[in-house]
Structures are given as C-alpha cells and as structure tokens.
Amino acid sequence: MSSPGYGSRHGAGETLGRYRDTDAAVREAAIAAVVALESYGQSEAAARRAVAEQIGVSASAVREWVRAAEGTQRNIVSASQLRRELADTHAQLAVARQLNRDLAAALNNRRGTRR
C-alpha cells in the first residue's frame, strides 16, 4: 500500500498513481500556481509542496509537471533561476560601478598633476 499521490505497484511492472489521473487542466493550473508562488518569493520546493498539498498529489509529481513545462515552453522560467541571474547581474553592475569610480578618480588625479 502506498501514500496518496505516490503510486503503488499493481503487478507486472504497472505503476499507478493519483497524479496519473490528474486532468491536464489541473496540471496546467498547478504549474501556473507554482510559478505565481515563486514570483511572490517562495522557494521552488515550498511552492511545489503547497500546490501538491492543495490538489492531493506528491510534490515530486508537481516538480515533474513544472520541469516538463519548462522544457516545452521557453517562456516559463523558474523564480530561482531568475534570482540567480539577477544576482549575477547585480554583481557585474557592482564591478562596473567600481571600475568607473576608479577610472574617474585616476582621470581626476591625472588632471590635477598637470596643472
């Protein structure tokens, strides 16, 4: 016997799970809900768990749905990926700002010594 949503063995290699019986519209709504929760700052894992609990499937089933959607729909990007990209961009911007300050200071010093 298995936990709800995790599937159970029913002979000859057949694995059945409640997530397999989930309507495509429910899957799409679950994916959209995960993306929305992530956009509000929840971690991907927490968002998956919350959605899975609401619809009565495993968090791993929701993870698979989200992964499949990310693979087929290029416009779905995980919030964690966006946060990493934003952090990288902020780091690059900080380096560029510091370089700009250093160059401006060097230029000002150079102008000051020519007088």
Summary of the structure (lengths in Angstrom):
residues: 115
radius of gyration: 24.4
end to end distance: 87.7
largest distance: 91.1
contacts: 271
relative contact order: 0.10
helix: 71%
strand: 3%
